[in-house]
Amino acid sequence: MIYTVKIEQTNDYQRRMKYIPETDSFVEKDCDSLHYVRNVYQYPYGWMTESGTPPNDHLDVMILTKDHFELGDEAKVRIIGVFIRNDGDHKLMSVLTKRNITEFDQLTDEEKDNLFRLYPYVFEGEGWFGAERAKQVIEEYFKTH
C-alpha cells in the first residue's frame, strides 16, 4: 500500500496548521498542535493526496520518521497501521518507502511509545491496529468517496 502524503504539520510549528487550497499554502490556527500539547516527538503529519484535500474529506497520515520535512512537501509512504477513533477521524500510520517495514508491530519500542503518548486514552471501540485494518479503513473510505 504505497501512497503520497502531503505534509501539513511538523515539529517546527507549535500551532496547528491549516491548509489553504486556493494558494497551496498554510497558515497557523489559534490552537496548539496535539503533538505540542502532549509534549511528544512530532512525526510529520499530513493527508493522503489520493483521498482528497482539506478542508474537504481526506485521510490523515502520520509518517514515522525523523527525516525533516517542510510544509507542503510530499512523500511516498507505505501504510503500516491505523489508530481507530470513535469519531471516525482515524489516523493512518506510515513509514517512508525506503524503510523495510510493512506492519505496525515492526516499529521500534521508542516509536510505539511516542504513538501511545500521542493518544494515551484509548476508549472502547478505539485502538491501534496493523496494516490489514488500515487497508480496510482505506477501502471503506474509497467506497464512499
C-alpha positions as CSV (number, residue, x, y, z in Angstrom):
1,M,0.0,0.0,0.0
2,I,2.1,2.9,-1.3
3,Y,0.6,6.4,-1.2
4,T,1.6,10.0,-1.3
5,V,1.3,12.2,1.8
6,K,1.3,16.0,1.7
7,I,2.9,17.4,4.9
8,E,0.7,19.8,6.8
9,Q,2.3,19.6,10.3
10,T,5.9,19.3,11.5
11,N,7.7,19.8,14.8
12,D,8.8,23.2,13.5
13,Y,5.4,24.6,14.4
14,Q,3.8,24.9,17.9
15,R,0.4,25.9,16.4
16,R,-1.9,23.7,14.4
17,M,-1.5,24.5,10.7
18,K,-4.4,25.0,8.2
19,Y,-4.2,24.3,4.5
20,I,-5.4,26.9,2.1
21,P,-6.0,25.0,-1.2
22,E,-6.6,28.2,-3.3
23,T,-3.0,29.3,-2.7
24,D,-1.4,25.9,-1.9
25,S,-0.2,27.4,1.4
26,F,-0.6,27.1,5.2
27,V,-1.5,29.4,8.0
28,E,-1.3,28.9,11.7
29,K,-4.6,28.2,13.6
30,D,-5.2,29.8,17.0
31,C,-4.6,26.5,18.9
32,D,-1.6,24.4,19.7
33,S,-0.9,21.2,17.9
34,L,-1.7,17.9,19.7
35,H,1.9,16.9,19.4
36,Y,3.0,20.1,21.2
37,V,0.3,19.8,23.9
38,R,1.2,16.2,24.7
39,N,4.9,17.0,24.6
40,V,5.8,14.1,22.4
41,Y,8.1,13.8,19.4
42,Q,6.1,15.1,16.5
43,Y,6.3,12.9,13.4
44,P,5.5,14.7,10.2
45,Y,1.7,14.6,9.6
46,G,-0.4,15.2,6.6
47,W,-3.0,13.8,4.3
48,M,-3.1,11.1,1.7
49,T,-3.3,13.1,-1.6
50,E,-5.1,10.2,-3.3
51,S,-8.0,10.6,-0.8
52,G,-8.8,14.3,-1.2
53,T,-7.6,17.7,0.1
54,P,-8.5,19.6,3.2
55,P,-10.8,21.2,4.1
56,N,-12.8,18.5,2.1
57,D,-12.8,14.9,3.1
58,H,-9.4,13.2,3.2
59,L,-7.4,10.6,5.1
60,D,-4.9,11.7,7.8
61,V,-1.5,10.1,7.8
62,M,1.4,10.2,10.3
63,I,4.9,9.3,8.9
64,L,7.1,7.6,11.4
65,T,10.4,9.2,10.5
66,K,12.9,11.6,12.0
67,D,13.6,12.9,8.5
68,H,12.9,16.6,8.2
69,F,10.1,17.9,6.0
70,E,8.7,21.3,5.2
71,L,5.1,22.2,5.0
72,G,3.7,21.2,1.6
73,D,6.4,18.6,0.9
74,E,5.2,15.3,-0.5
75,A,6.5,11.9,0.5
76,K,5.9,8.4,-0.8
77,V,4.9,6.1,2.1
78,R,3.8,2.6,3.0
79,I,0.8,2.4,5.3
80,I,1.5,0.0,8.2
81,G,-1.3,0.6,10.6
82,V,-4.1,2.8,11.9
83,F,-5.4,4.3,15.1
84,I,-9.1,3.8,15.0
85,R,-11.1,6.7,16.7
86,N,-14.7,6.7,17.7
87,D,-15.3,9.9,15.9
88,G,-14.3,8.4,12.6
89,D,-11.2,10.6,12.2
90,H,-8.9,7.7,12.1
91,K,-5.1,8.3,11.9
92,L,-3.2,6.1,9.4
93,M,0.4,5.3,10.3
94,S,3.1,5.1,7.7
95,V,6.8,4.8,7.0
96,L,8.8,6.1,4.1
97,T,9.1,3.6,1.3
98,K,12.9,3.3,1.8
99,R,12.3,1.7,5.2
100,N,11.8,-2.0,5.2
101,I,8.7,-2.2,7.5
102,T,5.3,-3.4,6.5
103,E,3.5,-3.8,9.8
104,F,2.8,-1.7,13.0
105,D,4.3,-4.5,15.2
106,Q,7.7,-3.9,13.4
107,L,8.1,-0.4,14.8
108,T,10.7,0.2,17.5
109,D,9.7,0.4,21.1
110,E,10.5,4.1,21.1
111,E,8.2,4.7,18.1
112,K,5.4,2.8,19.7
113,D,5.9,4.7,22.9
114,N,5.7,8.0,21.1
115,L,2.5,7.0,19.4
116,F,0.9,5.7,22.6
117,R,1.8,9.0,24.3
118,L,0.2,10.9,21.5
119,Y,-3.1,9.1,22.1
120,P,-2.8,8.0,25.7
121,Y,-6.5,7.5,26.1
122,V,-8.0,4.6,24.2
123,F,-11.7,4.3,24.7
124,E,-14.0,1.4,24.0
125,G,-14.1,0.9,20.2
126,E,-10.8,2.6,19.7
127,G,-7.3,1.2,19.3
128,W,-4.1,0.6,17.5
129,F,-4.2,-1.8,14.6
130,G,-1.9,-3.1,11.9
131,A,-1.7,-3.0,8.1
132,E,-4.7,-5.2,7.5
133,R,-7.1,-3.0,9.4
134,A,-5.5,0.1,7.8
135,K,-6.2,-1.4,4.4
136,Q,-9.9,-1.9,5.4
137,V,-10.1,1.8,6.5
138,I,-8.7,2.9,3.2
139,E,-11.0,0.6,1.2
140,E,-14.1,1.7,3.2
141,Y,-13.2,5.4,2.6
142,F,-12.8,5.0,-1.2
143,K,-16.1,3.1,-1.4
144,T,-17.9,6.1,0.0
145,H,-15.9,9.0,-1.6
